[in-house]
Amino acid sequence: MPVDEEVAVKIKTFAGVERIRRKETTKKTLEKVFHYCRDCSGLTVMDVGCGYGDYMAEVVRRGGTVYGMDSDIYQLALALVYFKRLGMENNLHLFHHDIQEVFERDELFDIVFCLNVMEHIPKERKALKNIIDLAKVGGKLFFLVPIGMKTVEEDDSKEKEKEELTDNRGYTVFFPRSFVNQSIHENGGVHVRDYKKNEFVEKLKTFPVEVIANDIFSARGERNNIYTIQSVVVKKTQGVL
Ligand SMILES: C[S@@+](CC[C@H](N)C(=O)[O-])C[C@H]1O[C@@H](n2cnc3c(N)ncnc32)[C@H](O)[C@@H]1O
């Protein structure tokens, strides 16, 4: 079934809304990622494991053409809801696909994102090969992986309140509750591995890529957790792997 039809069927099951507050991690990672591609005009960007589409929306704002892939049809439906709310639905191209399988497509992309996804993927090496295969030679790939998490006890409700008030780009997002629940119920979002510092970048170096940025930063998540994240940008140096 084409993804549009599949999504339309799911959308009929809407009931209630869920408020999703974007996390500080999202704000910080948006800054990190777009530091290396400030102007996306004329570029094609594939977001693997796109979720509801924060990063895809930013690509559109910066003039790029965006493609999103996710193995969870509920996340793709949420992306459609989100893009409709932003009035950007005509800019969205979605694929329902598990990146552990080869993605058959002639066109390659200037930029590939894989943000907060690798820790969910059991067949890591297979997925990495398929992800790198999506990029043009000379194209850039952006990865984020968590490398640690700790809990903080302090109350940050005032800070959250402030975030909501200062939001001018749909900072708090409302979604159909049934979708969010189904997605969590069926797909969990469980991490299948914990990356150690630099473990992921070392794995990437076994592929034909050149590392052009490698940063570590921390940010607060939605459940009052502090996440430490490794952000890696590479350039693809060879054709079909
Ligand atoms: C933690 S979310 C990250 C979403 C988004 N990239 C972000 O950073 O906000 C992980 C996403 O990866 C998707 N995902 C997990 N395994 C996948 C796979 N094998 N192929 C494609 N997408 C996958 C999940 O459905 C989910 O939407």
The ligand as an SDF file (V2000), in Angstrom:
LIG
                    3D

 27 29  0  0  0  0  0  0  0  0999 V2000
   14.1610    8.3260   19.0700 C   0  0  0  0  0  0  0  0  0  0  0  0
   13.2860    8.4410   17.5760 S   0  0  0  0  0  0  0  0  0  0  0  0
   14.1770    9.7510   16.7410 C   0  0  0  0  0  0  0  0  0  0  0  0
   13.3160   10.5390   15.8040 C   0  0  0  0  0  0  0  0  0  0  0  0
   14.0040   11.7510   15.1440 C   0  0  0  0  0  0  0  0  0  0  0  0
   15.1190   11.3290   14.3120 N   0  0  0  0  0  0  0  0  0  0  0  0
   14.4680   12.7140   16.2110 C   0  0  0  0  0  0  0  0  0  0  0  0
   15.6600   12.7340   16.5370 O   0  0  0  0  0  0  0  0  0  0  0  0
   13.6250   13.4560   16.7340 O   0  0  0  0  0  0  0  0  0  0  0  0
   13.8280    6.9970   16.6550 C   0  0  0  0  0  0  0  0  0  0  0  0
   13.0850    6.8340   15.3380 C   0  0  0  0  0  0  0  0  0  0  0  0
   13.7260    5.8090   14.5670 O   0  0  0  0  0  0  0  0  0  0  0  0
   12.7360    5.0040   13.9720 C   0  0  0  0  0  0  0  0  0  0  0  0
   13.3450    3.6870   13.6840 N   0  0  0  0  0  0  0  0  0  0  0  0
   13.7240    2.7460   14.5880 C   0  0  0  0  0  0  0  0  0  0  0  0
   14.2180    1.6680   13.9620 N   0  0  0  0  0  0  0  0  0  0  0  0
   14.1630    1.9440   12.6250 C   0  0  0  0  0  0  0  0  0  0  0  0
   14.5110    1.2040   11.4660 C   0  0  0  0  0  0  0  0  0  0  0  0
   15.0360   -0.0230   11.5520 N   0  0  0  0  0  0  0  0  0  0  0  0
   14.3250    1.7730   10.2390 N   0  0  0  0  0  0  0  0  0  0  0  0
   13.7890    3.0190   10.1410 C   0  0  0  0  0  0  0  0  0  0  0  0
   13.4130    3.7650   11.2150 N   0  0  0  0  0  0  0  0  0  0  0  0
   13.6030    3.2350   12.4500 C   0  0  0  0  0  0  0  0  0  0  0  0
   11.6480    4.9630   15.0470 C   0  0  0  0  0  0  0  0  0  0  0  0
   10.4080    4.5430   14.5380 O   0  0  0  0  0  0  0  0  0  0  0  0
   11.6420    6.3940   15.5370 C   0  0  0  0  0  0  0  0  0  0  0  0
   10.7820    7.2200   14.7920 O   0  0  0  0  0  0  0  0  0  0  0  0
  1  2  1  0
  2  3  1  0
  2 10  1  0
  3  4  1  0
  4  5  1  0
  5  6  1  0
  5  7  1  0
  7  8  2  0
  7  9  1  0
 10 11  1  0
 11 12  1  0
 11 26  1  0
 12 13  1  0
 13 14  1  0
 13 24  1  0
 14 15  1  0
 14 23  1  0
 15 16  2  0
 16 17  1  0
 17 18  1  0
 17 23  2  0
 18 19  1  0
 18 20  2  0
 20 21  1  0
 21 22  2  0
 22 23  1  0
 24 25  1  0
 24 26  1  0
 26 27  1  0
M  CHG  2   2   1   9  -1
M  END
$$$$
